[in-house]
């Protein structure tokens, strides 16, 4: 009887140790911590990002500002609806580039800046594959993005 109890204890203890090692391995893998996705007005998002926004577009469906922070420069845009954000992304994707995308907001800039900004705002960094090499304004089309979980 003692042998079975000791074997059961050893097995349970081994599982706990293995689970702890697994958690330490995942937590300590060097991946940056990403906060929950930010939400709010353009000004509220700018405060979270450490930016004093210079408003460039002020409309009911879209507000856009230039931001300069210790992370670098980028454009921050907020949208009245999820659909408005998606339509904007569909058009912008034709140009290529990198975007930090949240619900009803987008930041546009260099991928390194956006990856760092993600540590403040959450969201998903997307890299678009451009289709219009003519420099003309996009008219829509297929959306191709590469998601980076960095």
N, C-alpha and C positions, 0 to 999 in steps of 0.2 A: 504494500500500500504506500509506503514512504517513497518508493522508487517512482511510482506513478505521479504522486503529488509533486515531487521534485522535478520530474520530467515536464509536467504541465507548467510548473512555475518557470522553468528554464525556457520553454517554448514561448510563453507569454512575455517573459522579460526580453527574449531575443527579438520578438516582434516589436516591442516598444522601442528598443534600441535601434532597430532597423528603420522604424518610422521616424525617429528623431534624427538619424543620420540623413535620411532622405529630405526632411524638412530643412535641415541645415544646408545641405547641398543645393537645394533650390533657392533658398533665401540668400545664400552667400555666393551665388554664381556671378555677381558683378553687374547684373542687369539693373538699370536705373529704376527707381521707384516712380511710378506714374500715378498722379493723383486722380480722383474721380473727375470725370469730364465737367468742366466749368460751364456755368450758364449765367445769363443776365444780359443787361444792356451793354452797348458798346463801351460805355464808360466803366461799368462794373468789371467787364472782362479786361479792360486796359489796366485797371488798378491791380487785378490779380496777376497780370503779366508784367507789372512794373513799368508801365508806359503812360506818358502824358499824350493822349491822342491828338493829332492834328486832323480835324474833321475835313474830309474832302468831298464826300457825297452825303447829302442829307435828304432822304426821301422816305416815304411811308414804308416801302417794301425793302429798302436797302440803305444801310448807313455804313460808311467806309471811312477809315482814318489811317494815316501814316503813323508808324510807331518807331521810335528809336529807344533802345534800352541797352543795358550792359550786354545783352545777348547778341545784339545787332539790329538791323533795320528790317521791317516787314510791314505789310498792309494787313489790317484787321477789318473784317467786314461782318456785319450782323444782318440777319434777314428776318422779316416779319413772319415767314412761314418756312416749314421744311421744304415745301415744293419750290419756293423761291430760291433757297440755297442750292437745291439739286439742279435747277435750271441754270443757275449761275455757274456751277461746277461743270455741267455739260458743255457750256460754251467755252469756259476757260480751259478745259482739258485739251481742246484743239491746239492750244499754244504750247502745251507741255508745261513742265515746271513742277514745283513741289508745293503741297498744301497741307496745313494742319487743319483737320476737319472736326468740328463738333456739331452738336445739334443747334441749328440756326446760326452758326457762325463759321468763319473760315479765316485762317491766317495764311498769307502768301509771302514767301521769301525763299532764301537759300535753305537747302535741306538741313545743314548743320544748325542754323538759327532755329528752324522749326523743331528740330529734335530737342534742342535745349528748351524751347518755349513749351514743349509738351510736358516738361517737368513742372511747369507752373499751371497750365490750363487743361492737361489731359488731352483727350481727343486722339485722332489717328493721323499719322503722317502718310500722305499719299503722293506718289510720283506719277504724273500724267505723261502719257506718250503723245507728243504733239503730232498733228496731222496737217496743219496749214503752214507751209513754209513760205507763203506769199506775203505774209505780214498783214493780210486782210482780216477784217473782223470775222470771227467764226460765226457760222450760221447753224450750228448744231452738228449732229452726227453721232457716231459711235463713241462711247466712253470707254477708255482703257486706262485703268490705274493699277499701279503696283502698290500693295499695302506693306508698310514696314512696321514691324512690331517693336522697334527699338525702344 
